[in-house]
Amino acid sequence: MKWIVLTFLIFVSTSVHSQDTNPKQNDITLEQEILRMDSLLFDVAFNKCDFELYKKIIVSGIEFYDDRTGLNTDVKKEYDSFKDKCGRPISVTRKLIDCSVHRLGEFGAVQTGKHIFLNDEKVVQSAKFITIWERRGKHWVVKRAVSYDHKDL
């Protein structure tokens, strides 16, 4: 009987230990996924004016909060703003400075950080952000975005 209990305890402790390492690995994978999505959203869609990609990531139901303009829940306004930015003679781009990513259960992830904006490669502004990413099947979309603490440089 003692051997059965001992074997059971070893099995349980091994199972618990193996479960401890998986979340850390999963968080690394999650961070890589979100950094990839951030890059697609900004380095490709925003910076290179790829409207089709932008529409795949910024979708209906978005809530965008901005310390300068308030709340926008109209995806068409987001699309129009994107088109306006891309139609200007000055190239407006965004560069990620730093961020952190955290899991939001099975829903998705939250990304927080700081970025800078450039006009024709000259740094003109910094800001902080919070992005709520929602996993929809194998795809990620922005569910909520908060852009705040904008400072001209």
C-alpha positions as CSV (number, residue, x, y, z in Angstrom):
1,M,0.0,0.0,0.0
2,K,2.8,2.4,0.8
3,W,4.3,1.8,-2.7
4,I,1.1,2.7,-4.3
5,V,0.8,6.0,-2.4
6,L,4.4,6.8,-3.0
7,T,4.1,6.1,-6.7
8,F,0.9,8.2,-6.8
9,L,2.7,11.1,-5.1
10,I,5.6,10.9,-7.5
11,F,3.3,10.9,-10.5
12,V,1.3,13.9,-9.1
13,S,4.4,15.9,-8.3
14,T,5.9,15.2,-11.8
15,S,2.6,16.2,-13.5
16,V,2.4,19.4,-11.5
17,H,6.0,20.3,-12.2
18,S,5.6,19.7,-16.0
19,Q,2.5,22.0,-15.9
20,D,4.6,24.7,-14.3
21,T,6.9,25.0,-17.3
22,N,4.3,25.0,-20.0
23,P,2.7,28.4,-19.1
24,K,6.2,30.1,-19.3
25,Q,6.8,28.6,-22.7
26,N,3.3,29.5,-23.8
27,D,3.9,33.1,-22.6
28,I,7.0,33.3,-24.7
29,T,5.1,32.1,-27.7
30,L,2.3,34.5,-27.0
31,E,4.8,37.4,-26.8
32,Q,6.3,36.4,-30.1
33,E,2.8,36.2,-31.7
34,I,1.8,39.7,-30.4
35,L,5.2,41.2,-31.4
36,R,4.6,39.8,-34.9
37,M,1.1,41.2,-35.0
38,D,2.4,44.6,-33.8
39,S,5.0,44.5,-36.5
40,L,2.3,43.6,-39.1
41,L,0.0,46.4,-37.9
42,F,2.6,49.1,-37.7
43,D,5.8,48.2,-39.6
44,V,3.8,47.0,-42.6
45,A,0.2,48.3,-42.6
46,F,0.6,51.7,-40.9
47,N,4.1,52.6,-42.0
48,K,3.8,51.3,-45.6
49,C,0.1,52.2,-46.0
50,D,-1.0,48.6,-46.7
51,F,-4.8,49.3,-46.3
52,E,-5.8,45.6,-47.0
53,L,-3.7,44.3,-44.1
54,Y,-4.9,47.2,-41.9
55,K,-8.5,46.1,-42.5
56,K,-7.7,42.5,-41.4
57,I,-6.3,43.7,-38.1
58,I,-8.5,46.7,-37.3
59,V,-12.0,45.3,-37.5
60,S,-15.6,46.3,-36.7
61,G,-16.2,46.4,-33.0
62,I,-12.9,48.2,-32.2
63,E,-12.8,50.8,-29.4
64,F,-10.0,53.3,-29.9
65,Y,-9.3,55.7,-27.0
66,D,-7.0,58.6,-27.5
67,D,-6.0,61.3,-25.1
68,R,-6.3,63.9,-27.8
69,T,-9.5,62.9,-29.6
70,G,-11.5,60.7,-27.1
71,L,-13.3,57.5,-28.0
72,N,-13.9,56.2,-31.5
73,T,-16.0,53.1,-32.0
74,D,-16.6,53.7,-35.8
75,V,-14.3,51.4,-37.8
76,K,-15.0,53.5,-40.9
77,K,-13.5,56.6,-39.1
78,E,-10.4,54.5,-38.4
79,Y,-10.2,53.5,-42.0
80,D,-10.7,57.2,-43.1
81,S,-8.0,58.4,-40.7
82,F,-5.6,55.7,-42.1
83,K,-6.3,56.8,-45.7
84,D,-5.9,60.5,-44.7
85,K,-2.5,59.7,-43.1
86,C,-1.4,57.8,-46.2
87,G,-2.5,60.6,-48.5
88,R,-0.3,63.2,-46.9
89,P,2.9,64.4,-48.5
90,I,4.7,63.8,-45.3
91,S,5.5,60.2,-44.4
92,V,4.2,59.5,-40.9
93,T,5.6,56.3,-39.3
94,R,5.6,54.6,-36.0
95,K,8.4,52.8,-34.2
96,L,8.0,50.6,-31.1
97,I,10.4,51.5,-28.3
98,D,9.4,48.9,-25.7
99,C,6.5,46.8,-24.6
100,S,5.2,44.0,-22.5
101,V,2.7,41.3,-23.3
102,H,0.4,39.4,-20.9
103,R,-2.2,36.7,-21.5
104,L,-5.9,37.4,-21.0
105,G,-7.1,33.9,-20.5
106,E,-8.3,32.2,-23.7
107,F,-9.6,35.6,-25.0
108,G,-6.3,37.1,-26.1
109,A,-3.6,39.3,-24.8
110,V,-2.8,42.8,-23.5
111,Q,0.2,44.7,-24.9
112,T,1.4,47.8,-23.1
113,G,4.3,50.0,-24.1
114,K,5.8,53.1,-25.6
115,H,6.3,54.2,-29.2
116,I,7.5,57.2,-31.1
117,F,6.1,58.8,-34.3
118,L,8.3,60.1,-37.1
119,N,7.6,62.6,-39.9
120,D,9.9,61.9,-42.8
121,E,12.2,59.9,-40.4
122,K,12.4,62.8,-37.9
123,V,11.1,61.9,-34.4
124,V,8.2,64.3,-33.6
125,Q,6.2,62.6,-30.8
126,S,6.2,59.9,-28.2
127,A,3.2,58.2,-26.6
128,K,2.2,55.2,-24.5
129,F,-0.3,52.6,-25.5
130,I,-2.4,49.7,-24.4
131,T,-3.7,47.3,-27.0
132,I,-6.1,44.5,-26.2
133,W,-5.6,41.8,-28.8
134,E,-8.4,39.3,-29.4
135,R,-7.6,35.8,-30.8
136,R,-10.2,34.8,-33.4
137,G,-9.4,31.3,-34.5
138,K,-5.9,31.5,-35.8
139,H,-6.0,35.2,-36.3
140,W,-5.4,38.2,-34.1
141,V,-7.4,41.5,-34.2
142,V,-7.3,44.7,-32.2
143,K,-10.3,44.8,-29.9
144,R,-9.4,47.9,-27.8
145,A,-6.6,50.4,-28.2
146,V,-5.7,53.2,-25.8
147,S,-3.1,55.8,-26.9
148,Y,-2.1,58.3,-24.3
149,D,0.5,60.6,-22.9
150,H,1.4,62.1,-26.3
151,K,4.3,64.4,-26.1
152,D,5.8,66.5,-28.8
153,L,9.6,66.1,-29.1
